[in-house]
Amino acid sequence: MRIMETVDTIDRRILTELQRDCDISLDALGARVNLSRNACWRRIKALEAAGVIRARVALLDPAKLGLGLAVFIQVRTDSHDPEWLTKFAQATRAMPEILGAYRMTGDLDYLIQARVADVRDYDRLYQRLIARVPISDVSASFVMEEIKATTQLPL
């Protein structure tokens, strides 16, 4: 049975509320979804056990922490073997500035999302990345205005 088949309407309401505020009390959550606190707790534990809830985190303001520059890095490679991919995955996972790395369709091979202080900081990230894994072409786009950024899934 697929996980989505076991997630009912009440679970979706719970998940929507937790995506807005994962620190909400069980009493307040129960009031919002019309369940007792114990029923909410049981459902949350079941969703965690099923892997639907992967983690509960705090969302931070990057600019207030000196990470005001968002950058998307486009990567093209001439190597498409498993060893290169393993090396690339290890390199991107080891760099805390890299928030996401994605293998893409089309003429772009990989897209990397990163947060850095400024262009100099990006250059240091770039230098470390190319020192760890051979890349045929790298280009970057710097975010001028963040119009929408959310972690909330549409349930």
VMD Tcl script that builds the backbone (N, CA, C; Angstrom):
set m [mol new atoms 465]
animate dup $m
set s [atomselect $m all]
$s set {name element resname resid chain x y z} {
  {N N MET 1 A 0.837 -1.178 0.000}
  {CA C MET 1 A 0.000 0.000 0.000}
  {C C MET 1 A 0.885 1.246 0.000}
  {N N ARG 2 A 0.591 2.198 -0.885}
  {CA C ARG 2 A 1.330 3.448 -0.943}
  {C C ARG 2 A 0.972 4.320 0.254}
  {N N ILE 3 A 1.917 5.130 0.685}
  {CA C ILE 3 A 1.722 6.006 1.836}
  {C C ILE 3 A 0.531 6.933 1.618}
  {N N MET 4 A 0.403 7.524 0.435}
  {CA C MET 4 A -0.669 8.493 0.200}
  {C C MET 4 A -2.047 7.868 0.374}
  {N N GLU 5 A -2.182 6.576 0.179}
  {CA C GLU 5 A -3.468 5.916 0.357}
  {C C GLU 5 A -3.870 5.848 1.827}
  {N N THR 6 A -2.888 5.972 2.720}
  {CA C THR 6 A -3.187 5.910 4.151}
  {C C THR 6 A -3.313 7.301 4.775}
  {N N VAL 7 A -3.000 8.341 4.042}
  {CA C VAL 7 A -3.105 9.712 4.551}
  {C C VAL 7 A -4.498 10.223 4.221}
  {N N ASP 8 A -5.301 10.388 5.262}
  {CA C ASP 8 A -6.688 10.809 5.037}
  {C C ASP 8 A -6.830 12.321 5.177}
  {N N THR 9 A -8.047 12.805 5.104}
  {CA C THR 9 A -8.336 14.237 5.163}
  {C C THR 9 A -7.864 14.854 6.471}
  {N N ILE 10 A -8.072 14.158 7.572}
  {CA C ILE 10 A -7.640 14.688 8.870}
  {C C ILE 10 A -6.120 14.775 8.923}
  {N N ASP 11 A -5.434 13.732 8.424}
  {CA C ASP 11 A -3.968 13.770 8.381}
  {C C ASP 11 A -3.495 14.969 7.558}
  {N N ARG 12 A -4.152 15.221 6.439}
  {CA C ARG 12 A -3.774 16.356 5.589}
  {C C ARG 12 A -3.954 17.676 6.335}
  {N N ARG 13 A -5.011 17.797 7.097}
  {CA C ARG 13 A -5.227 19.023 7.880}
  {C C ARG 13 A -4.140 19.161 8.949}
  {N N ILE 14 A -3.807 18.056 9.596}
  {CA C ILE 14 A -2.724 18.074 10.588}
  {C C ILE 14 A -1.413 18.485 9.922}
  {N N LEU 15 A -1.103 17.884 8.782}
  {CA C LEU 15 A 0.143 18.196 8.079}
  {C C LEU 15 A 0.187 19.650 7.626}
  {N N THR 16 A -0.943 20.167 7.175}
  {CA C THR 16 A -0.994 21.570 6.762}
  {C C THR 16 A -0.686 22.482 7.946}
  {N N GLU 17 A -1.285 22.208 9.089}
  {CA C GLU 17 A -1.031 23.013 10.288}
  {C C GLU 17 A 0.423 22.891 10.744}
  {N N LEU 18 A 0.972 21.688 10.712}
  {CA C LEU 18 A 2.371 21.501 11.128}
  {C C LEU 18 A 3.339 22.190 10.176}
  {N N GLN 19 A 2.989 22.249 8.891}
  {CA C GLN 19 A 3.840 22.965 7.946}
  {C C GLN 19 A 3.848 24.463 8.234}
  {N N ARG 20 A 2.758 24.968 8.738}
  {CA C ARG 20 A 2.688 26.394 9.093}
  {C C ARG 20 A 3.449 26.667 10.382}
  {N N ASP 21 A 3.343 25.734 11.355}
  {CA C ASP 21 A 3.973 25.921 12.656}
  {C C ASP 21 A 4.153 24.557 13.311}
  {N N CYS 22 A 5.356 24.007 13.217}
  {CA C CYS 22 A 5.586 22.670 13.780}
  {C C CYS 22 A 5.720 22.703 15.296}
  {N N ASP 23 A 5.732 23.884 15.869}
  {CA C ASP 23 A 5.871 24.039 17.314}
  {C C ASP 23 A 4.517 24.237 18.000}
  {N N ILE 24 A 3.444 24.088 17.239}
  {CA C ILE 24 A 2.100 24.268 17.781}
  {C C ILE 24 A 1.844 23.218 18.869}
  {N N SER 25 A 1.146 23.622 19.912}
  {CA C SER 25 A 0.846 22.659 20.971}
  {C C SER 25 A -0.181 21.647 20.465}
  {N N LEU 26 A -0.187 20.479 21.062}
  {CA C LEU 26 A -1.163 19.458 20.677}
  {C C LEU 26 A -2.590 19.926 20.950}
  {N N ASP 27 A -2.773 20.689 22.018}
  {CA C ASP 27 A -4.104 21.224 22.319}
  {C C ASP 27 A -4.576 22.166 21.223}
  {N N ALA 28 A -3.713 23.086 20.807}
  {CA C ALA 28 A -4.077 24.042 19.752}
  {C C ALA 28 A -4.284 23.331 18.423}
  {N N LEU 29 A -3.424 22.364 18.123}
  {CA C LEU 29 A -3.568 21.595 16.887}
  {C C LEU 29 A -4.894 20.840 16.889}
  {N N GLY 30 A -5.199 20.204 18.001}
  {CA C GLY 30 A -6.464 19.478 18.118}
  {C C GLY 30 A -7.662 20.381 17.886}
  {N N ALA 31 A -7.600 21.586 18.422}
  {CA C ALA 31 A -8.700 22.538 18.229}
  {C C ALA 31 A -8.844 22.926 16.760}
  {N N ARG 32 A -7.737 23.061 16.063}
  {CA C ARG 32 A -7.785 23.461 14.650}
  {C C ARG 32 A -8.295 22.354 13.737}
  {N N VAL 33 A -8.036 21.093 14.117}
  {CA C VAL 33 A -8.440 19.976 13.243}
  {C C VAL 33 A -9.594 19.160 13.821}
  {N N ASN 34 A -10.139 19.628 14.943}
  {CA C ASN 34 A -11.282 18.972 15.596}
  {C C ASN 34 A -10.986 17.543 16.049}
  {N N LEU 35 A -9.856 17.394 16.738}
  {CA C LEU 35 A -9.474 16.106 17.332}
  {C C LEU 35 A -8.972 16.358 18.746}
  {N N SER 36 A -8.943 15.301 19.559}
  {CA C SER 36 A -8.342 15.419 20.879}
  {C C SER 36 A -6.823 15.501 20.727}
  {N N ARG 37 A -6.175 16.001 21.762}
  {CA C ARG 37 A -4.707 16.083 21.728}
  {C C ARG 37 A -4.085 14.703 21.572}
  {N N ASN 38 A -4.663 13.665 22.225}
  {CA C ASN 38 A -4.115 12.310 22.118}
  {C C ASN 38 A -4.271 11.750 20.713}
  {N N ALA 39 A -5.416 12.017 20.091}
  {CA C ALA 39 A -5.625 11.550 18.718}
  {C C ALA 39 A -4.639 12.235 17.768}
  {N N CYS 40 A -4.391 13.519 17.984}
  {CA C CYS 40 A -3.398 14.237 17.172}
  {C C CYS 40 A -2.013 13.620 17.371}
  {N N TRP 41 A -1.651 13.381 18.620}
  {CA C TRP 41 A -0.340 12.814 18.921}
  {C C TRP 41 A -0.159 11.464 18.235}
  {N N ARG 42 A -1.181 10.598 18.298}
  {CA C ARG 42 A -1.107 9.276 17.664}
  {C C ARG 42 A -0.935 9.407 16.150}
  {N N ARG 43 A -1.685 10.308 15.554}
  {CA C ARG 43 A -1.586 10.496 14.106}
  {C C ARG 43 A -0.213 11.044 13.704}
  {N N ILE 44 A 0.305 11.995 14.471}
  {CA C ILE 44 A 1.628 12.545 14.171}
  {C C ILE 44 A 2.688 11.451 14.285}
  {N N LYS 45 A 2.610 10.650 15.326}
  {CA C LYS 45 A 3.573 9.553 15.498}
  {C C LYS 45 A 3.481 8.558 14.342}
  {N N ALA 46 A 2.273 8.263 13.876}
  {CA C ALA 46 A 2.094 7.346 12.739}
  {C C ALA 46 A 2.660 7.956 11.460}
  {N N LEU 47 A 2.458 9.252 11.267}
  {CA C LEU 47 A 2.991 9.925 10.080}
  {C C LEU 47 A 4.518 9.977 10.124}
  {N N GLU 48 A 5.077 10.130 11.312}
  {CA C GLU 48 A 6.535 10.087 11.457}
  {C C GLU 48 A 7.052 8.682 11.172}
  {N N ALA 49 A 6.405 7.674 11.711}
  {CA C ALA 49 A 6.835 6.280 11.504}
  {C C ALA 49 A 6.756 5.889 10.028}
  {N N ALA 50 A 5.767 6.437 9.317}
  {CA C ALA 50 A 5.607 6.129 7.898}
  {C C ALA 50 A 6.566 6.931 7.022}
  {N N GLY 51 A 7.284 7.878 7.614}
  {CA C GLY 51 A 8.222 8.693 6.845}
  {C C GLY 51 A 7.580 9.876 6.137}
  {N N VAL 52 A 6.285 10.107 6.375}
  {CA C VAL 52 A 5.621 11.266 5.772}
  {C C VAL 52 A 6.183 12.536 6.401}
  {N N ILE 53 A 6.327 12.552 7.713}
  {CA C ILE 53 A 7.009 13.649 8.411}
  {C C ILE 53 A 8.459 13.209 8.565}
  {N N ARG 54 A 9.351 13.867 7.821}
  {CA C ARG 54 A 10.764 13.503 7.853}
  {C C ARG 54 A 11.515 14.184 8.980}
  {N N ALA 55 A 11.142 15.419 9.293}
  {CA C ALA 55 A 11.841 16.182 10.333}
  {C C ALA 55 A 10.990 17.380 10.720}
  {N N ARG 56 A 11.296 17.930 11.871}
  {CA C ARG 56 A 10.691 19.194 12.294}
  {C C ARG 56 A 11.840 20.172 12.467}
  {N N VAL 57 A 11.741 21.304 11.783}
  {CA C VAL 57 A 12.867 22.232 11.730}
  {C C VAL 57 A 12.422 23.666 12.000}
  {N N ALA 58 A 13.393 24.523 12.241}
  {CA C ALA 58 A 13.153 25.958 12.346}
  {C C ALA 58 A 13.599 26.593 11.033}
  {N N LEU 59 A 12.792 27.492 10.486}
  {CA C LEU 59 A 13.162 28.217 9.284}
  {C C LEU 59 A 13.827 29.523 9.700}
  {N N LEU 60 A 15.021 29.729 9.195}
  {CA C LEU 60 A 15.826 30.877 9.604}
  {C C LEU 60 A 15.830 31.955 8.526}
  {N N ASP 61 A 16.098 33.182 8.910}
  {CA C ASP 61 A 16.207 34.290 7.979}
  {C C ASP 61 A 17.660 34.371 7.509}
  {N N PRO 62 A 17.941 33.991 6.263}
  {CA C PRO 62 A 19.335 33.963 5.797}
  {C C PRO 62 A 20.034 35.326 5.858}
  {N N ALA 63 A 19.320 36.394 5.504}
  {CA C ALA 63 A 19.945 37.720 5.501}
  {C C ALA 63 A 20.393 38.128 6.897}
  {N N LYS 64 A 19.596 37.808 7.904}
  {CA C LYS 64 A 19.952 38.164 9.286}
  {C C LYS 64 A 21.121 37.344 9.800}
  {N N LEU 65 A 21.459 36.278 9.085}
  {CA C LEU 65 A 22.587 35.427 9.474}
  {C C LEU 65 A 23.791 35.617 8.548}
  {N N GLY 66 A 23.759 36.690 7.751}
  {CA C GLY 66 A 24.890 36.995 6.880}
  {C C GLY 66 A 24.938 36.171 5.613}
  {N N LEU 67 A 23.829 35.584 5.214}
  {CA C LEU 67 A 23.780 34.768 3.997}
  {C C LEU 67 A 22.758 35.370 3.030}
  {N N GLY 68 A 22.990 36.627 2.661}
  {CA C GLY 68 A 22.026 37.391 1.893}
  {C C GLY 68 A 21.953 37.088 0.415}
  {N N LEU 69 A 22.868 36.296 -0.119}
  {CA C LEU 69 A 22.873 36.042 -1.558}
  {C C LEU 69 A 22.433 34.608 -1.858}
  {N N ALA 70 A 21.306 34.501 -2.552}
  {CA C ALA 70 A 20.840 33.200 -3.036}
  {C C ALA 70 A 21.377 33.026 -4.452}
  {N N VAL 71 A 21.829 31.834 -4.748}
  {CA C VAL 71 A 22.414 31.581 -6.071}
  {C C VAL 71 A 21.957 30.225 -6.586}
  {N N PHE 72 A 21.683 30.188 -7.882}
  {CA C PHE 72 A 21.392 28.936 -8.574}
  {C C PHE 72 A 22.549 28.678 -9.520}
  {N N ILE 73 A 23.139 27.515 -9.375}
  {CA C ILE 73 A 24.338 27.164 -10.133}
  {C C ILE 73 A 23.966 26.076 -11.132}
  {N N GLN 74 A 24.202 26.365 -12.407}
  {CA C GLN 74 A 23.909 25.401 -13.459}
  {C C GLN 74 A 25.202 24.656 -13.803}
  {N N VAL 75 A 25.122 23.338 -13.801}
  {CA C VAL 75 A 26.300 22.505 -14.015}
  {C C VAL 75 A 26.076 21.605 -15.220}
  {N N ARG 76 A 27.081 21.574 -16.076}
  {CA C ARG 76 A 27.103 20.615 -17.182}
  {C C ARG 76 A 28.381 19.798 -17.038}
  {N N THR 77 A 28.263 18.520 -17.355}
  {CA C THR 77 A 29.427 17.649 -17.243}
  {C C THR 77 A 29.555 16.798 -18.496}
  {N N ASP 78 A 30.781 16.408 -18.794}
  {CA C ASP 78 A 31.022 15.496 -19.905}
  {C C ASP 78 A 31.013 14.049 -19.418}
  {N N SER 79 A 31.009 13.873 -18.113}
  {CA C SER 79 A 31.085 12.544 -17.523}
  {C C SER 79 A 29.726 12.183 -16.922}
  {N N HIS 80 A 29.195 11.046 -17.340}
  {CA C HIS 80 A 27.893 10.609 -16.831}
  {C C HIS 80 A 27.972 9.206 -16.222}
  {N N ASP 81 A 29.147 8.857 -15.728}
  {CA C ASP 81 A 29.306 7.531 -15.138}
  {C C ASP 81 A 28.980 7.568 -13.648}
  {N N PRO 82 A 28.686 6.402 -13.077}
  {CA C PRO 82 A 28.308 6.333 -11.658}
  {C C PRO 82 A 29.381 6.869 -10.708}
  {N N GLU 83 A 30.656 6.687 -11.046}
  {CA C GLU 83 A 31.720 7.185 -10.172}
  {C C GLU 83 A 31.690 8.705 -10.072}
  {N N TRP 84 A 31.484 9.381 -11.215}
  {CA C TRP 84 A 31.412 10.844 -11.206}
  {C C TRP 84 A 30.222 11.299 -10.374}
  {N N LEU 85 A 29.079 10.654 -10.589}
  {CA C LEU 85 A 27.877 11.034 -9.860}
  {C C LEU 85 A 28.070 10.863 -8.357}
  {N N THR 86 A 28.700 9.790 -7.952}
  {CA C THR 86 A 28.978 9.561 -6.530}
  {C C THR 86 A 29.873 10.666 -5.981}
  {N N LYS 87 A 30.910 11.001 -6.721}
  {CA C LYS 87 A 31.837 12.053 -6.301}
  {C C LYS 87 A 31.125 13.410 -6.218}
  {N N PHE 88 A 30.288 13.705 -7.205}
  {CA C PHE 88 A 29.526 14.955 -7.215}
  {C C PHE 88 A 28.564 15.010 -6.030}
  {N N ALA 89 A 27.857 13.922 -5.795}
  {CA C ALA 89 A 26.905 13.865 -4.674}
  {C C ALA 89 A 27.629 14.060 -3.344}
  {N N GLN 90 A 28.753 13.401 -3.179}
  {CA C GLN 90 A 29.520 13.549 -1.932}
  {C C GLN 90 A 30.004 14.982 -1.755}
  {N N ALA 91 A 30.469 15.601 -2.834}
  {CA C ALA 91 A 30.972 16.978 -2.761}
  {C C ALA 91 A 29.854 17.949 -2.389}
  {N N THR 92 A 28.710 17.835 -3.044}
  {CA C THR 92 A 27.622 18.779 -2.766}
  {C C THR 92 A 27.042 18.566 -1.373}
  {N N ARG 93 A 26.957 17.336 -0.934}
  {CA C ARG 93 A 26.435 17.062 0.413}
  {C C ARG 93 A 27.368 17.573 1.508}
  {N N ALA 94 A 28.654 17.649 1.209}
  {CA C ALA 94 A 29.644 18.068 2.205}
  {C C ALA 94 A 29.743 19.580 2.333}
  {N N MET 95 A 29.126 20.329 1.431}
  {CA C MET 95 A 29.230 21.791 1.442}
  {C C MET 95 A 27.961 22.388 2.039}
  {N N PRO 96 A 28.037 22.939 3.246}
  {CA C PRO 96 A 26.825 23.422 3.905}
  {C C PRO 96 A 26.140 24.581 3.177}
  {N N GLU 97 A 26.862 25.313 2.342}
  {CA C GLU 97 A 26.253 26.412 1.591}
  {C C GLU 97 A 25.259 25.900 0.548}
  {N N ILE 98 A 25.438 24.652 0.125}
  {CA C ILE 98 A 24.567 24.060 -0.888}
  {C C ILE 98 A 23.322 23.526 -0.200}
  {N N LEU 99 A 22.182 24.122 -0.535}
  {CA C LEU 99 A 20.911 23.745 0.067}
  {C C LEU 99 A 20.212 22.641 -0.709}
  {N N GLY 100 A 20.492 22.554 -2.000}
  {CA C GLY 100 A 19.867 21.537 -2.836}
  {C C GLY 100 A 20.710 21.286 -4.070}
  {N N ALA 101 A 20.733 20.046 -4.519}
  {CA C ALA 101 A 21.418 19.676 -5.761}
  {C C ALA 101 A 20.508 18.698 -6.486}
  {N N TYR 102 A 20.244 18.973 -7.759}
  {CA C TYR 102 A 19.241 18.225 -8.510}
  {C C TYR 102 A 19.790 17.811 -9.870}
  {N N ARG 103 A 19.561 16.557 -10.243}
  {CA C ARG 103 A 19.881 16.086 -11.595}
  {C C ARG 103 A 18.700 16.453 -12.478}
  {N N MET 104 A 18.974 17.060 -13.619}
  {CA C MET 104 A 17.930 17.652 -14.436}
  {C C MET 104 A 17.788 16.951 -15.786}
  {N N THR 105 A 16.650 17.173 -16.419}
  {CA C THR 105 A 16.460 16.757 -17.803}
  {C C THR 105 A 16.878 17.910 -18.709}
  {N N GLY 106 A 16.985 17.633 -19.998}
  {CA C GLY 106 A 17.334 18.682 -20.956}
  {C C GLY 106 A 18.831 18.868 -21.072}
  {N N ASP 107 A 19.243 20.038 -21.555}
  {CA C ASP 107 A 20.672 20.269 -21.796}
  {C C ASP 107 A 21.447 20.637 -20.534}
  {N N LEU 108 A 20.745 20.934 -19.457}
  {CA C LEU 108 A 21.373 21.200 -18.170}
  {C C LEU 108 A 21.472 19.885 -17.405}
  {N N ASP 109 A 22.648 19.559 -16.886}
  {CA C ASP 109 A 22.814 18.288 -16.173}
  {C C ASP 109 A 22.392 18.372 -14.708}
  {N N TYR 110 A 22.836 19.426 -14.017}
  {CA C TYR 110 A 22.553 19.562 -12.587}
  {C C TYR 110 A 22.246 21.016 -12.259}
  {N N LEU 111 A 21.387 21.198 -11.280}
  {CA C LEU 111 A 21.073 22.527 -10.762}
  {C C LEU 111 A 21.340 22.514 -9.267}
  {N N ILE 112 A 22.092 23.481 -8.811}
  {CA C ILE 112 A 22.455 23.587 -7.405}
  {C C ILE 112 A 21.862 24.876 -6.853}
  {N N GLN 113 A 21.253 24.782 -5.688}
  {CA C GLN 113 A 20.750 25.959 -4.980}
  {C C GLN 113 A 21.669 26.180 -3.785}
  {N N ALA 114 A 22.153 27.408 -3.637}
  {CA C ALA 114 A 23.084 27.699 -2.543}
  {C C ALA 114 A 22.755 29.039 -1.905}
  {N N ARG 115 A 23.242 29.218 -0.682}
  {CA C ARG 115 A 23.134 30.482 0.052}
  {C C ARG 115 A 24.527 30.864 0.514}
  {N N VAL 116 A 24.929 32.073 0.177}
  {CA C VAL 116 A 26.248 32.580 0.541}
  {C C VAL 116 A 26.123 34.033 0.983}
  {N N ALA 117 A 27.206 34.569 1.511}
  {CA C ALA 117 A 27.188 35.955 1.990}
  {C C ALA 117 A 27.167 36.948 0.830}
  {N N ASP 118 A 28.017 36.711 -0.156}
  {CA C ASP 118 A 28.178 37.663 -1.258}
  {C C ASP 118 A 28.866 36.958 -2.426}
  {N N VAL 119 A 29.215 37.722 -3.467}
  {CA C VAL 119 A 29.824 37.141 -4.660}
  {C C VAL 119 A 31.189 36.524 -4.341}
  {N N ARG 120 A 31.950 37.152 -3.473}
  {CA C ARG 120 A 33.248 36.575 -3.075}
  {C C ARG 120 A 33.052 35.214 -2.407}
  {N N ASP 121 A 32.041 35.135 -1.569}
  {CA C ASP 121 A 31.739 33.875 -0.890}
  {C C ASP 121 A 31.309 32.824 -1.914}
  {N N TYR 122 A 30.534 33.243 -2.912}
  {CA C TYR 122 A 30.165 32.317 -3.985}
  {C C TYR 122 A 31.407 31.814 -4.699}
  {N N ASP 123 A 32.363 32.703 -4.982}
  {CA C ASP 123 A 33.579 32.289 -5.681}
  {C C ASP 123 A 34.351 31.249 -4.876}
  {N N ARG 124 A 34.388 31.413 -3.560}
  {CA C ARG 124 A 35.057 30.404 -2.717}
  {C C ARG 124 A 34.331 29.053 -2.822}
  {N N LEU 125 A 32.998 29.092 -2.820}
  {CA C LEU 125 A 32.211 27.867 -2.989}
  {C C LEU 125 A 32.516 27.229 -4.345}
  {N N TYR 126 A 32.506 28.027 -5.385}
  {CA C TYR 126 A 32.791 27.554 -6.739}
  {C C TYR 126 A 34.181 26.900 -6.808}
  {N N GLN 127 A 35.177 27.561 -6.236}
  {CA C GLN 127 A 36.550 27.023 -6.257}
  {C C GLN 127 A 36.623 25.679 -5.527}
  {N N ARG 128 A 35.942 25.573 -4.397}
  {CA C ARG 128 A 35.943 24.304 -3.656}
  {C C ARG 128 A 35.229 23.205 -4.434}
  {N N LEU 129 A 34.132 23.553 -5.098}
  {CA C LEU 129 A 33.381 22.564 -5.867}
  {C C LEU 129 A 34.208 22.028 -7.026}
  {N N ILE 130 A 34.813 22.898 -7.820}
  {CA C ILE 130 A 35.570 22.420 -8.982}
  {C C ILE 130 A 36.863 21.716 -8.582}
  {N N ALA 131 A 37.354 21.974 -7.367}
  {CA C ALA 131 A 38.534 21.254 -6.876}
  {C C ALA 131 A 38.175 19.822 -6.497}
  {N N ARG 132 A 36.902 19.578 -6.147}
  {CA C ARG 132 A 36.482 18.250 -5.693}
  {C C ARG 132 A 35.980 17.352 -6.815}
  {N N VAL 133 A 35.429 17.960 -7.871}
  {CA C VAL 133 A 34.835 17.154 -8.928}
  {C C VAL 133 A 35.008 17.874 -10.268}
  {N N PRO 134 A 35.442 17.146 -11.313}
  {CA C PRO 134 A 35.610 17.789 -12.625}
  {C C PRO 134 A 34.258 18.140 -13.261}
  {N N ILE 135 A 34.135 19.388 -13.690}
  {CA C ILE 135 A 32.903 19.885 -14.296}
  {C C ILE 135 A 33.273 20.574 -15.596}
  {N N SER 136 A 32.507 20.298 -16.668}
  {CA C SER 136 A 32.843 20.902 -17.952}
  {C C SER 136 A 32.362 22.338 -18.087}
  {N N ASP 137 A 31.227 22.683 -17.452}
  {CA C ASP 137 A 30.712 24.043 -17.555}
  {C C ASP 137 A 29.895 24.376 -16.309}
  {N N VAL 138 A 30.159 25.544 -15.756}
  {CA C VAL 138 A 29.423 26.028 -14.596}
  {C C VAL 138 A 29.010 27.467 -14.873}
  {N N SER 139 A 27.753 27.767 -14.620}
  {CA C SER 139 A 27.318 29.160 -14.667}
  {C C SER 139 A 26.398 29.393 -13.474}
  {N N ALA 140 A 26.322 30.637 -13.057}
  {CA C ALA 140 A 25.537 30.953 -11.864}
  {C C ALA 140 A 24.577 32.100 -12.160}
  {N N SER 141 A 23.433 32.026 -11.519}
  {CA C SER 141 A 22.455 33.106 -11.558}
  {C C SER 141 A 22.208 33.545 -10.124}
  {N N PHE 142 A 22.367 34.843 -9.877}
  {CA C PHE 142 A 22.189 35.390 -8.544}
  {C C PHE 142 A 20.780 35.951 -8.413}
  {N N VAL 143 A 20.131 35.627 -7.326}
  {CA C VAL 143 A 18.757 36.056 -7.090}
  {C C VAL 143 A 18.761 37.538 -6.717}
  {N N MET 144 A 17.998 38.315 -7.489}
  {CA C MET 144 A 17.883 39.752 -7.218}
  {C C MET 144 A 16.706 40.044 -6.295}
  {N N GLU 145 A 15.631 39.257 -6.437}
  {CA C GLU 145 A 14.460 39.432 -5.594}
  {C C GLU 145 A 13.818 38.065 -5.382}
  {N N GLU 146 A 13.570 37.735 -4.144}
  {CA C GLU 146 A 12.904 36.476 -3.806}
  {C C GLU 146 A 11.405 36.752 -3.746}
  {N N ILE 147 A 10.684 36.282 -4.754}
  {CA C ILE 147 A 9.259 36.557 -4.865}
  {C C ILE 147 A 8.450 35.567 -4.047}
  {N N LYS 148 A 8.830 34.306 -4.117}
  {CA C LYS 148 A 8.167 33.283 -3.298}
  {C C LYS 148 A 9.186 32.198 -2.989}
  {N N ALA 149 A 9.250 31.848 -1.737}
  {CA C ALA 149 A 10.075 30.726 -1.295}
  {C C ALA 149 A 9.339 30.091 -0.131}
  {N N THR 150 A 9.011 28.839 -0.248}
  {CA C THR 150 A 8.273 28.152 0.805}
  {C C THR 150 A 8.731 26.707 0.895}
  {N N THR 151 A 8.513 26.129 2.032}
  {CA C THR 151 A 8.752 24.695 2.190}
  {C C THR 151 A 7.412 23.962 2.313}
  {N N GLN 152 A 6.317 24.716 2.289}
  {CA C GLN 152 A 4.991 24.142 2.510}
  {C C GLN 152 A 4.482 23.448 1.252}
  {N N LEU 153 A 4.217 22.143 1.355}
  {CA C LEU 153 A 3.687 21.371 0.228}
  {C C LEU 153 A 2.182 21.624 0.079}
  {N N PRO 154 A 1.679 21.611 -1.157}
  {CA C PRO 154 A 0.237 21.824 -1.369}
  {C C PRO 154 A -0.561 20.575 -1.063}
  {N N LEU 155 A -1.205 20.552 0.075}
  {CA C LEU 155 A -1.995 19.383 0.475}
  {C C LEU 155 A -3.460 19.658 0.275}
}
mol reanalyze $m
mol bondsrecalc $m
mol representation Tube
mol addrep $m
